[in-house]
Amino acid sequence: MSNLYDIPLKRIDGTAATLDDYRGKVLLVVNVASKCGLTPQYEGLEKLYEDKRAQGLEVLGFPANNFKGQEPGSEAEIAEFCSLTYDVRFPMFSKISVVGADRHPLYATLTEAQPTAIGEGPFRARLQGKGLVTGGPTDVLWNFENSSSIARARSSRASRPT
């Protein structure tokens, strides 16, 4: 498993970053999409970020177009949408892949940690009921699934949308 803090990332504005920029904070890493039924979760994520940022929480948004093409825009379009529609101020990163052969090293590392997912059964069953292919038990299943890397406690876990 790679060191999470060393994996190269790119912010949505194109500047280089790593998770080391957030060392010592609680990180909520979320794959996001602008054209998904779950897109309104941006509002809750922003509220959580604003409410808990002073206590050390960082919400990190990673746009991904893996699920039914629900994040088709460019980085500039995604940034504009998030800003104008949901007033998102938490850090956003460039679009990445969260599943498949081209999965970004960040998500490869997070899923290889084999976190225990919350809400695993019902959500997977709903996707299967709609004929949507789902991966293995640790794979990202859909948009707005999150992986929280609790830096202070050095543990990881994932939760699924409900």
N, C-alpha and C positions, 0 to 999 in steps of 0.2 A: 504494500500500500504506500502511495506517495505521501509526502508531508503536505497536508492541506495548505499550510501557510506559504509554501514555495511554488504552488501551481500558478503559472502565468495567466492573468485575466486581462480583459480589456473593458474599461468603463464604456458606457453608451456613447460618450463623447470621443471615444477612440484612444484615450490616454491609458497607459499601462498601469496595472495594479496587481496586487496579490492579497490574499487574506491576511498576510502579515500586517497590512494597514489597519486591521481590526483586532489585532492580538489582544487578549485579555478581556474581550467583550463577549457577550452572548450573541451568537449569529443565527439568524433565521434566514436560511437560504431557500428561495422560492422560485420555481420555474413558472413564468407568467406568460399570458397571451392576451392580446387585445380584442380578439373576436371570438371569445369563448363564453358560454353561459355562466362561467364562474368569474368572468372579468370584473364584476362589481366587488369582488374580494379585494381589489386594489384599495377601496375605501377603508375597509377594516384593517388592512395591513398598514396603511398610512396612519390611521388612528392609533394602532398599537405602537408604531414607531414613535409617534409624537408623545404618547403617554409614557413610554418606557425608555426612551433614548437616554434621558438623564441618569437612569439606573444602569446603563451599559448595554442596552439592547441595540443591535443593528439589524435591520431588515435589508436583505440584499436580493434584488430582483434580477433574474436571468431569463430574458425572453427566449422562448423556444417554439419552433414551428413543427414539432414532431407529431402533433395530434390533430389530424384532419386539417392541416394547414391554417390553424387558427392564429398564427402570428406571422402574416405575410409581409409586413412592412419593413422598411429600412430602419436603421437605428434612429435616424432623424425623425421619421414618422412615428416610431414607437415613443420616443422621448416627448414629442409634441402631444401625442394622444394622452400619455400619462399625466403630463403637466396640465393640459387644458381640461381634461375630463375628470381626473381624480386628484389634482393638485399634489401629485406624488413628489415627495421630497427625499424619500429614502434612496440610497444608492442603487442605481440601475446599471446593468452591464450589457455588453454587446450580445447579440443573439448567439445562442449556442445550441448544440444538440444534446439532449439529455438521455437518449436511448439509441441503441443500434451501434453499428460498426464505427460511426463517426462521433460517438458520444464524447463529450468534452472530458478531459482528465479530471476536472473537479467532480463531475457527476459519476465518473467511473470510480473514483476514490470513495465518494460517499456511499454508493451502492455496494461496493466491495466490502464495506464495513459491516454489511448485513444487519442494518438496524431493524429493530422491532417496529413494525408499522402499526399505527392506531387506525381503526376503521378499515382494516384490510379486507375482510370478508364481504360486507355489503357493497362496497364500492366496486370491487373486482366483479362481483356477480352482476351488478347493474351494467357495467361495461360489456360483459360477455353477453348479457341479455339483449343488448343493442347490436350485437355482431361485431363489436370492436375487439381487435386482437389485443391481448394483454401479455406482458412478459412474465418473467420469473417472479418469485416472491419478494425479491428486493429491488426489482426494476421500478422505475417511475412509471405510473400508470396513466397519468393525465396531467393537464395544466393545473397550476396552483397547488401541486403537491409540495410539501416542504421538508427540508432536512435541517434540523437544528443541531448545530455543532456547539455544544456548551463548552466554550473555551476554558472557562474557569474550572469546570469539573472534569474536563477532558473526556466527555462522553458524547455519543451521537444517537439520535433517534429520528425516525421519520413519521410524518402523519399524512394521511390521505384526506382528500376532500370528502365530505359526507353528503 
